[in-house]
Amino acid sequence: MKPKLLIVADTFYPKVDGTLRFMEEFIKRAADQFDISLMVPDFGAKSHRKMAGVRSITYVSTYKRIKVSGYPSMRFSFKNIRQIKKAITEADLVFVQGPALISYLSMYFGAKYHKKTFFYTHTIAWELFEKFFPPFFNRFFFRIIKKLSILMYNKCTVIIVPYHELRKHLQEEGITTEMKVARLGVDIDLFSPSKDKKKSKESLKLANLSTIGYVGRISKEKNPGILLHFRRLKNQERLHLLMVGDGPEDQKKEFQSLKNCTITGFVNNVYDYAKAMDIFVMPSLTETTSLATLEAMSCGVPVVVSKVGFMKNYIVKDYNGIFFPKNSASTLAMKLQKLLDDSSLRARLGQNARKTVAYSFSLERSISKITRLLLQEYYKQ
């Protein structure tokens, strides 16, 4: 009999972000090893769907008006608590993707009911939530969230981190749970360089336009507002800013006022948009790996990124990408203009970016390792 694996997340359809894309790929490749069920937030009718490889889905109700980064928050109710406890007790293994209330409660009840609980760190929780509080309250809430996060992480059996440096950082912050390293991976067949860039652009109505792209939540921690300085670039009539993602209305408002900008909302076919980009920008203030950046690189797109998280390790300056200082709009504009003016530089960076991902970020290898870690713990006496 296959182990019963409960995958827990604080995100779900229709909000297709990096965490959900990882879950999709994991389920697709691990369904033959586990009896998989999900516990996810209920974001309305579009959340309710069947997924191949998933036996059952527990939907946790949310507040429609209380949102963090555009995501409705879990409703704190007896019904939800009962649902979470029931899903945990019925599982052999709990695999948490977070971090927010559903994830933290799952870690708590996983420890309480002696379940082997794993947490995969897609983000650093306290850095993420720090961006959402008014400056006056920031320090207070930052401390609370950090202490709560560390407390919950230490209730897990194993924390899976996407790179070695993050393990060391979390240990220095006081996390004592055993940590294993498993890199995020990319489907390099799906995310591949466009065979015909012109056709890729035409399919998105971007023909003859130099396209600067971004993929991710349009929210404070991702720092997308700096991309508004795209307006400083020359030849605006031949440029287009492609924002693949969604977010709170106040974060999207200025982008929507630009004539040469498209906000797609959450999409399932990120690869079609990445293939149409000439340059990809990741301006985030906090990241671990940045799956979106790896996917753009896998498509042979040159990337311009802030020097955070694992990006500062796998991107090599002027070889497979370009760095710019956090929040430096003038430097970002300068780097973008340099790439727009030099097609040979774009081609060289894009080719090397593709090589980097193909060699070091195999999706099959990543999911195989995570699956092995889960099964090893399950069969331990």
Phi and psi in degrees as a GROMACS rama.xvg file:
@    title "Ramachandran Plot"
@    xaxis  label "Phi"
@    yaxis  label "Psi"
@TYPE xy
-75.3267  145.784  LYS-2
-61.3389  141.667  PRO-3
-84.2577  113.244  LYS-4
-108.834  119.425  LEU-5
-97.8271  118.86  LEU-6
-98.0255  124.88  ILE-7
-113.456  136.358  VAL-8
-147.994  157.894  ALA-9
-100.824  12.682  ASP-10
-138.39  153.46  THR-11
-165.724  177.017  PHE-12
-55.1262  148.682  TYR-13
-86.3703  11.969  PRO-14
-89.5369  83.7659  LYS-15
-84.0735  91.3391  VAL-16
-108.584  -173.201  ASP-17
-60.9992  -37.5489  GLY-18
-63.7501  -44.7982  THR-19
-67.2128  -38.2431  LEU-20
-63.3442  -38.4293  ARG-21
-62.06  -45.8323  PHE-22
-59.8854  -42.9109  MET-23
-57.4154  -47.4265  GLU-24
-68.4373  -39.0254  GLU-25
-62.4064  -47.67  PHE-26
-61.5811  -42.5269  ILE-27
-58.6217  -38.4529  LYS-28
-97.8738  -14.5253  ARG-29
-112.434  -0.542548  ALA-30
-63.2042  -25.9105  ALA-31
-78.8046  -12.5604  ASP-32
-97.6415  -23.1128  GLN-33
-134.409  155.17  PHE-34
-92.6443  100.665  ASP-35
-96.4578  134.438  ILE-36
-129.716  160.149  SER-37
-120.494  151.416  LEU-38
-132.107  115.25  MET-39
-141.933  163.039  VAL-40
-71.0862  150.357  PRO-41
-93.188  105.543  ASP-42
-99.7428  20.8378  PHE-43
107.91  -170.373  GLY-44
-56.3493  -34.6822  ALA-45
-72.4307  -13.5487  LYS-46
-77.6665  -25.4946  SER-47
-84.7254  103.044  HIS-48
-155.529  162.007  ARG-49
-90.0674  147.473  LYS-50
-126.393  129.339  MET-51
-60.1912  134.621  ALA-52
89.3832  -1.16135  GLY-53
-114.573  124.637  VAL-54
-73.0888  -44.8181  ARG-55
-153.435  157.275  SER-56
-128.693  126.529  ILE-57
-97.4306  121.161  THR-58
-99.566  124.908  TYR-59
-98.1367  123.846  VAL-60
-67.925  153.334  SER-61
-129.662  159.673  THR-62
-79.3205  130.709  TYR-63
-74.9652  -29.6416  LYS-64
-98.8359  -15.5762  ARG-65
-98.2021  111.555  ILE-66
-129.853  148.137  LYS-67
-124.382  120.903  VAL-68
57.0849  32.5884  SER-69
84.178  1.6753  GLY-70
-105.053  121.314  TYR-71
-58.1581  139.101  PRO-72
-84.6385  152.081  SER-73
-60.4126  137.407  MET-74
-76.6973  122.932  ARG-75
-84.3185  95.7415  PHE-76
-138.822  161.225  SER-77
-62.7646  -36.8045  PHE-78
-61.5325  -46.0078  LYS-79
-64.5536  -41.9161  ASN-80
-60.6495  -43.1498  ILE-81
-61.5056  -41.8458  ARG-82
-63.1956  -43.1011  GLN-83
-64.0071  -46.7639  ILE-84
-60.5076  -42.4126  LYS-85
-63.1981  -46.4603  LYS-86
-62.8635  -39.4144  ALA-87
-66.1304  -47.0304  ILE-88
-66.0077  -27.0887  THR-89
-82.7501  -9.67198  GLU-90
-95.218  155.69  ALA-91
-91.222  -37.3504  ASP-92
-132.001  143.703  LEU-93
-120.157  123.944  VAL-94
-118.459  105.744  PHE-95
-98.8092  132.773  VAL-96
-117.61  124.347  GLN-97
-147.235  -151.663  GLY-98
-120.519  132.623  PRO-99
-162.401  -163.11  ALA-100
-62.7189  -42.0684  LEU-101
-61.1956  -43.1711  ILE-102
-63.2913  -46.6683  SER-103
-65.4904  -40.5985  TYR-104
-65.4453  -34.4259  LEU-105
-68.3959  -38.3731  SER-106
-63.3575  -42.962  MET-107
-62.5865  -50.6846  TYR-108
-73.6558  -27.0958  PHE-109
-60.2439  -44.2858  GLY-110
-68.2279  -42.0897  ALA-111
-61.2129  -39.8559  LYS-112
-98.4772  16.4784  TYR-113
57.7424  41.618  HIS-114
-94.3756  144.136  LYS-115
-73.7733  112.757  LYS-116
-116.769  129.926  THR-117
-117.805  141.037  PHE-118
-124.862  125.469  PHE-119
-101.104  120.762  TYR-120
-83.8591  94.4913  THR-121
-81.1415  -26.0339  HIS-122
-145.055  163.965  THR-123
-94.466  109.884  ILE-124
-53.8476  -50.3164  ALA-125
-68.9172  -29.9504  TRP-126
-71.2275  -36.2641  GLU-127
-65.4734  -52.4597  LEU-128
-76.8528  -16.3928  PHE-129
-57.148  -29.7278  GLU-130
-78.0326  -9.88976  LYS-131
-100.965  -3.93614  PHE-132
-105.813  149.319  PHE-133
-57.2916  146.986  PRO-134
-49.9086  -37.4324  PRO-135
-61.283  -35.9295  PHE-136
-95.689  -7.43922  PHE-137
-54.1722  -51.4779  ASN-138
-63.1345  -40.5323  ARG-139
-63.1384  -51.7712  PHE-140
-69.6243  -33.811  PHE-141
-57.2766  -46.04  PHE-142
-64.8889  -42.3366  ARG-143
-63.1529  -48.6409  ILE-144
-64.8725  -38.8621  ILE-145
-64.3048  -46.2675  LYS-146
-63.8315  -42.684  LYS-147
-63.4379  -43.325  LEU-148
-61.2574  -47.8862  SER-149
-63.6024  -40.6151  ILE-150
-59.0681  -46.1512  LEU-151
-71.0493  -39.959  MET-152
-59.7153  -36.8968  TYR-153
-75.5535  -4.53364  ASN-154
-89.3133  -11.0991  LYS-155
-77.464  159.214  CYS-156
-77.2926  -46.9274  THR-157
-142.896  138.224  VAL-158
-105.829  128.16  ILE-159
-100.08  123.998  ILE-160
-115.015  149.405  VAL-161
-82.9216  -7.65024  PRO-162
-160.479  155.701  TYR-163
-61.1012  -41.1169  HIS-164
-60.5288  -34.7404  GLU-165
-67.8674  -37.6584  LEU-166
-58.021  -46.6966  ARG-167
-62.4273  -41.6443  LYS-168
-62.9901  -44.4517  HIS-169
-67.2089  -36.1205  LEU-170
-63.2851  -39.9465  GLN-171
-66.2341  -26.0852  GLU-172
-82.3089  -6.8566  GLU-173
110.682  13.3753  GLY-174
-88.336  122.801  ILE-175
-106.539  -9.961  THR-176
-59.4194  146.87  THR-177
-59.8581  136.269  GLU-178
-121.846  136.345  MET-179
-120.757  146.954  LYS-180
-101.284  127.636  VAL-181
-144.565  112.258  ALA-182
-65.3115  150.337  ARG-183
-67.5789  151.29  LEU-184
-128.94  166.448  GLY-185
-125.767  140.012  VAL-186
-75.3879  96.4367  ASP-187
-73.1647  -12.0513  ILE-188
-81.136  -39.4618  ASP-189
-74.5654  -46.9333  LEU-190
-94.5675  84.941  PHE-191
-127.203  158.679  SER-192
-59.5786  142.081  PRO-193
-62.7617  133.896  SER-194
-73.998  -23.5438  LYS-195
-147.46  93.8217  ASP-196
-57.0299  -37.0971  LYS-197
-61.1412  -44.0993  LYS-198
-67.7043  -38.0423  LYS-199
-60.0848  -40.139  SER-200
-71.8885  -41.2233  LYS-201
-61.0034  -35.9274  GLU-202
-64.4774  -22.1523  SER-203
-108.899  12.1391  LEU-204
60.9982  42.6691  LYS-205
-121.383  21.2231  LEU-206
-55.3905  136.268  ALA-207
66.3667  16.3437  ASN-208
-113.941  134.401  LEU-209
-75.5494  121.61  SER-210
-110.632  122.163  THR-211
-102.879  126.614  ILE-212
-121.041  158.702  GLY-213
-143.489  140.626  TYR-214
-128.725  126.856  VAL-215
147.998  -178.527  GLY-216
-66.1579  140.051  ARG-217
-93.6017  82.2108  ILE-218
-149.883  167.444  SER-219
-56.2629  -43.2527  LYS-220
-66.6704  -21.2092  GLU-221
-86.6611  -11.7173  LYS-222
57.8908  40.3399  ASN-223
-69.1327  -20.0564  PRO-224
-56.2002  -27.3095  GLY-225
-65.1401  -21.6716  ILE-226
-71.796  -13.6744  LEU-227
-63.0719  -21.6658  LEU-228
-74.3301  -1.13311  HIS-229
-46.9938  -28.9633  PHE-230
-65.5585  -14.9603  ARG-231
-76.5614  -16.7098  ARG-232
-73.6784  153.996  LEU-233
-74.8614  161.502  LYS-234
54.9427  52.5411  ASN-235
-57.3693  -29.8788  GLN-236
-66.1765  -15.7514  GLU-237
-111.307  9.93375  ARG-238
-113.911  153.048  LEU-239
-144.856  138.309  HIS-240
-103.157  119.3  LEU-241
-110.281  109.179  LEU-242
-103.114  105.442  MET-243
-96.7675  100.109  VAL-244
153.793  -169.755  GLY-245
-149.586  173.447  ASP-246
179.516  -175.223  GLY-247
-58.2665  148.547  PRO-248
-59.3101  -38.2122  GLU-249
-66.5353  -25.643  ASP-250
-79.6502  -26.2407  GLN-251
-91.1163  -17.4331  LYS-252
-53.1411  -50.658  LYS-253
-67.5353  -34.2212  GLU-254
-65.2462  -38.2538  PHE-255
-66.495  -21.1892  GLN-256
-80.9031  -12.9568  SER-257
-80.1778  131.987  LEU-258
-69.4792  -31.9337  LYS-259
-106.813  47.4158  ASN-260
-140.385  137.91  CYS-261
-121.249  130.145  THR-262
-109.184  117.756  ILE-263
-82.8705  -22.5229  THR-264
78.9996  178.949  GLY-265
-68.3672  134.41  PHE-266
-130.647  155.544  VAL-267
-88.0711  -27.8385  ASN-268
-102.225  60.4551  ASN-269
-55.935  -36.0165  VAL-270
-59.3828  -35.1368  TYR-271
-63.8901  -35.941  ASP-272
-76.1462  -40.9857  TYR-273
-61.1445  -38.4874  ALA-274
-66.4904  -21.579  LYS-275
-88.7619  -6.79886  ALA-276
-83.2771  145.123  MET-277
-94.787  -30.6099  ASP-278
-143.854  140.324  ILE-279
-114.097  138.899  PHE-280
-123.045  131.325  VAL-281
-122.918  99.8351  MET-282
-94.1445  14.1549  PRO-283
-56.9243  147.884  SER-284
-89.8525  -18.3976  LEU-285
-147.85  127.953  THR-286
-148.1  160.415  GLU-287
-102.602  -82.0586  THR-288
-96.0131  -42.2347  THR-289
71.8924  81.6151  SER-290
-59.2592  -38.3591  LEU-291
-59.7336  -38.9817  ALA-292
-66.2206  -44.4484  THR-293
-61.6684  -38.2874  LEU-294
-66.7984  -40.5092  GLU-295
-63.4378  -43.62  ALA-296
-61.2852  -39.4123  MET-297
-63.8994  -27.0323  SER-298
-83.9347  5.06507  CYS-299
75.0103  25.6149  GLY-300
-97.461  129.464  VAL-301
-65.4202  140.649  PRO-302
-118.552  144.801  VAL-303
-122.132  118.965  VAL-304
-135.29  157.067  VAL-305
-79.2538  152.851  SER-306
-87.6514  74.5887  LYS-307
-131.945  158.2  VAL-308
56.1645  -147.875  GLY-309
-72.9384  -16.2798  PHE-310
-57.2627  -34.1336  MET-311
-71.1549  -10.2601  LYS-312
-98.339  -47.5762  ASN-313
-85.7765  -14.3379  TYR-314
-96.2494  129.55  ILE-315
-110.686  121.916  VAL-316
-51.2585  127.004  LYS-317
63.9806  11.2327  ASP-318
-108.731  -55.7447  TYR-319
-126.465  12.0452  ASN-320
175.112  178.777  GLY-321
-134.645  139.026  ILE-322
-98.1484  154.453  PHE-323
-139.391  148.017  PHE-324
-63.6097  143.558  PRO-325
-49.6339  133.609  LYS-326
64.6881  11.5033  ASN-327
-93.2827  91.0557  SER-328
-63.6273  -38.7108  ALA-329
-66.1484  -41.0107  SER-330
-68.5196  -40.2725  THR-331
-59.41  -46.9692  LEU-332
-59.6091  -40.6004  ALA-333
-64.1728  -43.5263  MET-334
-65.0635  -42.2235  LYS-335
-63.738  -43.0587  LEU-336
-63.7307  -38.8724  GLN-337
-60.2983  -44.2368  LYS-338
-68.9113  -39.5083  LEU-339
-62.5794  -33.3642  LEU-340
-84.5881  -8.66799  ASP-341
-132.359  90.8806  ASP-342
-65.9814  -32.8204  SER-343
-68.0796  -36.8875  SER-344
-65.1444  -43.059  LEU-345
-58.7497  -44.859  ARG-346
-64.1866  -43.0824  ALA-347
-65.8369  -47.1181  ARG-348
-61.9445  -40.8065  LEU-349
-65.3584  -41.2916  GLY-350
-64.0905  -43.8073  GLN-351
-69.6162  -32.492  ASN-352
-63.617  -44.5827  ALA-353
-60.1622  -44.427  ARG-354
-60.3995  -41.8015  LYS-355
-58.9605  -47.6852  THR-356
-69.9538  -44.8671  VAL-357
-60.2855  -34.627  ALA-358
-83.6926  -39.1623  TYR-359
-114.222  -9.31261  SER-360
-130.831  52.2736  PHE-361
-69.3584  127.674  SER-362
-65.8249  -40.4487  LEU-363
-60.561  -43.9425  GLU-364
-65.5408  -40.7596  ARG-365
-62.6044  -50.743  SER-366
-71.9852  -33.1995  ILE-367
-60.5349  -41.1685  SER-368
-67.851  -43.7244  LYS-369
-63.3324  -42.9914  ILE-370
-59.2453  -43.4916  THR-371
-62.1631  -41.5727  ARG-372
-62.175  -43.3602  LEU-373
-63.4876  -45.8015  LEU-374
-68.3852  -37.5281  LEU-375
-58.5529  -43.8196  GLN-376
-67.9476  -38.6116  GLU-377
-61.5437  -41.5551  TYR-378
-88.5968  -0.542139  TYR-379
-65.8322  141.566  LYS-380
